[in-house]
Amino acid sequence: MATSHPESRPDTTTEHGWQGQRLAEEVARVEGVGLTLLAAGDDWWAIDKPAELPSVPGRDPSRFDSVHSRLCRLSADTRAVHRLDVATSGVLLVARNVEGQRRLSRLFQSRTLEKRYVAVAAGHLTPDEGSIALPLRCDWPRRPRQIVDFLHGKPALTHYQVERHLILDGQRPDGSPQTLAASRVLLTPHTGRSHQLRLHMLALGHPIIGDGFYARGAALNASPRLLLHAAQLVIPSATGSDAPSLVLNAPLPF
């Protein structure tokens, strides 16, 4: 069942968020297509995307199932605004119509949105806080993988903050038990490059646990899924600094 964060209140850019019976009815409709609704407004949905479900359909007909295709059953005018990697879970905004797509897309393009992710990365990071500025581009022969490229890459900036250090129980490829030092990390991307958080953590020597593209050995085998979650999306008010922002939170699944 979707619940609203106490501070979650849409601004005039995204119209008014629904409350009470109207929201409850929309929760039920969205659950009917196998999704979890976090909040909704006249021209948008905020979905808690599960890991391994694509944001939009793939080119292969066998990969048609996605958040977008499911919501199209509720509104044929559904429009994508942004995407999360297939393996990443968390807050995903979807427009209900063209007007919603136009408004939300402007916000993403202006980079005024605040995105916060939670990840579990291999090893104990030190220092506990820092920034990673490494340019990225697509590794075309191995796409969708990305690589760091100082000559042709696009600027990418991520801030990280360690929340706590962990010891994970895992296993070796032969099935024998193995422990792994890890860190739960809050990640704030200031750019939106593909696989940015995954590549930046890898570049620090601390790949995200369960990353099928970039982790190896114990870091790959310690989790059946990528431990990366889009935990919060904050949309600033368009009516002035004193007006409340829209704060969308997706519960941490790991």
C-alpha positions in Angstrom: 0.0 0.0 0.0 1.4 3.4 -0.9 1.9 5.9 1.8 2.8 9.6 1.5 5.9 10.9 3.1 4.9 13.6 5.6 6.7 16.2 3.5 5.5 14.9 0.2 3.4 17.7 -1.3 3.5 18.5 -5.0 4.1 22.1 -6.2 2.3 23.9 -9.0 4.8 22.5 -11.5 3.3 19.0 -11.1 -0.2 19.9 -10.1 -1.7 18.9 -6.8 -1.0 15.4 -5.4 -4.0 13.2 -4.7 -5.0 12.4 -1.2 -7.7 10.3 0.6 -10.1 8.2 -1.4 -8.9 9.3 -4.8 -5.3 8.2 -4.0 -6.6 4.9 -2.5 -8.4 4.1 -5.7 -5.4 4.9 -7.8 -3.2 2.7 -5.5 -5.6 -0.2 -6.3 -5.6 0.5 -10.0 -1.8 0.6 -10.2 -1.5 -2.6 -8.0 -3.8 -4.2 -10.6 -1.0 -4.0 -13.2 1.5 -5.3 -10.7 3.2 -2.0 -9.6 3.5 -0.1 -6.3 2.3 3.5 -6.3 4.1 6.0 -4.1 2.1 9.1 -5.0 0.0 10.5 -7.9 -1.2 13.7 -9.4 -3.4 14.8 -12.3 -0.6 14.3 -14.8 2.0 12.0 -13.1 2.6 8.8 -11.2 5.5 8.1 -8.8 6.2 4.4 -9.0 8.4 2.2 -6.8 10.1 0.3 -9.6 11.1 -3.2 -8.7 14.6 -4.4 -9.6 14.8 -6.3 -13.0 11.7 -4.6 -14.4 12.6 -2.2 -17.3 11.4 1.4 -17.1 10.4 1.2 -20.8 10.0 -1.6 -23.3 13.1 -3.0 -25.0 13.5 -3.4 -28.7 13.1 -7.1 -28.5 9.4 -8.1 -28.3 10.3 -10.5 -25.5 11.3 -7.5 -23.4 8.0 -5.6 -23.8 7.0 -5.9 -20.2 8.0 -2.7 -18.3 6.7 0.0 -16.0 5.6 2.0 -19.1 3.8 -0.8 -20.8 1.9 -1.7 -17.6 0.8 1.8 -17.0 -0.3 2.1 -20.6 -3.1 -0.3 -19.6 -4.4 2.4 -17.4 -3.8 5.4 -19.7 -2.9 5.0 -23.4 -1.3 8.5 -23.2 1.4 7.4 -20.7 4.7 9.0 -21.4 8.3 8.3 -20.1 10.1 11.1 -18.4 13.3 9.4 -17.1 14.6 5.9 -16.6 16.3 3.7 -14.0 18.6 0.9 -15.0 16.8 -2.4 -15.3 18.7 -3.7 -12.2 18.0 -0.6 -10.1 14.9 -0.3 -7.9 13.2 2.8 -6.5 11.4 6.1 -7.4 10.4 6.4 -11.0 8.3 9.3 -12.3 6.0 8.6 -15.2 3.8 11.2 -17.0 0.1 10.4 -17.5 -0.1 12.7 -20.6 1.8 15.0 -22.9 1.5 18.0 -20.6 2.9 16.0 -17.7 5.8 14.8 -19.8 6.6 18.4 -20.9 6.5 19.8 -17.4 8.5 17.0 -15.7 11.1 16.8 -18.6 11.9 20.5 -18.1 12.7 19.8 -14.5 15.0 17.0 -15.3 16.7 19.0 -18.0 17.2 22.0 -15.7 18.9 19.6 -13.1 17.0 21.2 -10.3 15.7 17.8 -9.1 17.6 16.2 -6.2 18.2 12.5 -6.5 19.4 10.3 -3.7 20.4 6.7 -4.0 21.4 4.1 -1.5 23.9 1.4 -2.4 25.9 -1.3 -0.7 29.4 -1.3 -2.1 32.2 -3.8 -1.6 34.9 -2.9 1.0 35.0 -0.2 3.7 35.3 3.1 2.0 37.7 5.7 3.3 37.3 8.6 3.7 33.6 8.5 4.7 32.6 11.3 2.3 33.8 12.6 -1.0 33.1 13.4 -4.6 34.0 11.5 -7.8 34.4 13.5 -11.0 35.2 11.1 -13.9 33.9 11.5 -17.5 32.0 8.6 -19.0 31.0 7.3 -22.4 29.4 4.2 -23.8 31.7 1.2 -24.4 30.2 0.6 -27.8 31.6 -2.9 -28.5 30.1 -4.0 -25.1 27.1 -1.8 -24.8 25.2 -1.0 -22.6 28.4 -1.0 -20.5 30.1 2.3 -20.0 33.7 3.3 -19.5 35.7 6.2 -18.1 37.2 8.2 -20.9 39.1 11.4 -20.3 39.3 12.3 -24.0 35.8 11.6 -25.3 33.7 11.1 -22.1 31.0 13.4 -20.9 31.5 15.1 -17.5 29.9 13.2 -14.6 29.9 14.1 -10.9 28.8 12.0 -7.9 28.9 12.8 -4.2 29.1 9.8 -1.7 28.6 9.5 2.0 29.1 6.3 4.0 26.2 5.6 6.3 27.8 2.6 8.0 30.3 -0.3 7.4 29.0 -3.9 7.1 30.1 -7.5 7.0 28.1 -9.5 4.6 27.6 -13.3 4.5 28.2 -14.7 1.0 29.6 -17.7 -0.7 32.4 -18.6 -3.1 31.5 -19.9 -6.6 32.1 -23.5 -5.2 29.4 -22.8 -2.6 31.6 -22.5 0.4 30.9 -19.7 2.8 32.7 -16.3 2.6 32.4 -13.0 4.4 32.8 -9.7 2.7 33.4 -6.3 4.0 31.0 -3.7 2.6 29.7 -0.2 3.1 26.1 1.2 2.9 26.5 4.4 1.0 24.3 7.4 0.2 25.0 8.5 -3.4 23.9 11.9 -4.8 24.5 12.2 -8.6 24.9 15.8 -9.9 24.8 14.6 -13.5 22.7 11.8 -15.1 25.0 9.7 -17.1 24.2 6.1 -17.9 25.6 3.7 -15.2 27.2 6.7 -13.5 26.9 5.5 -10.0 28.0 2.0 -10.9 31.1 3.2 -12.8 32.1 5.8 -10.2 32.0 3.3 -7.3 34.0 0.9 -9.4 36.6 3.6 -10.1 37.0 4.0 -6.3 37.8 0.3 -6.1 34.4 -0.4 -4.4 32.0 -1.9 -6.9 28.3 -2.1 -6.0 27.4 -5.5 -4.6 25.6 -7.7 -7.1 26.5 -5.6 -10.2 26.4 -8.1 -13.1 28.2 -5.6 -15.4 31.1 -4.4 -13.2 31.5 -6.5 -10.1 33.6 -9.6 -9.9 34.2 -12.5 -7.5 32.8 -12.0 -4.0 31.3 -8.6 -4.8 29.2 -10.2 -7.5 28.2 -13.3 -5.7 27.2 -11.7 -2.4 23.8 -10.7 -3.7 21.4 -12.1 -6.3 20.5 -8.5 -7.3 22.2 -5.1 -7.7 22.2 -3.4 -4.4 21.4 0.0 -5.8 18.1 1.8 -5.0 16.7 5.2 -6.0 15.6 6.1 -2.5 14.4 9.7 -2.9 13.5 12.2 -5.5 12.9 15.9 -4.4 11.2 18.3 -6.8 11.6 21.9 -5.7 8.6 24.2 -5.5 8.0 26.5 -8.5 6.2 29.0 -6.3 9.2 30.2 -4.3 11.7 29.1 -1.7 9.1 29.1 1.2 6.8 26.7 -0.6 7.2 23.0 0.2 8.9 20.7 -2.2 7.6 17.4 -3.5 9.5 14.7 -1.6 9.1 11.2 -2.9 10.5 8.2 -1.0 10.7 4.6 -1.9 11.3 2.1 1.0 14.7 0.4 1.0 14.3 -3.2 -0.2 17.6 -4.5 1.1 
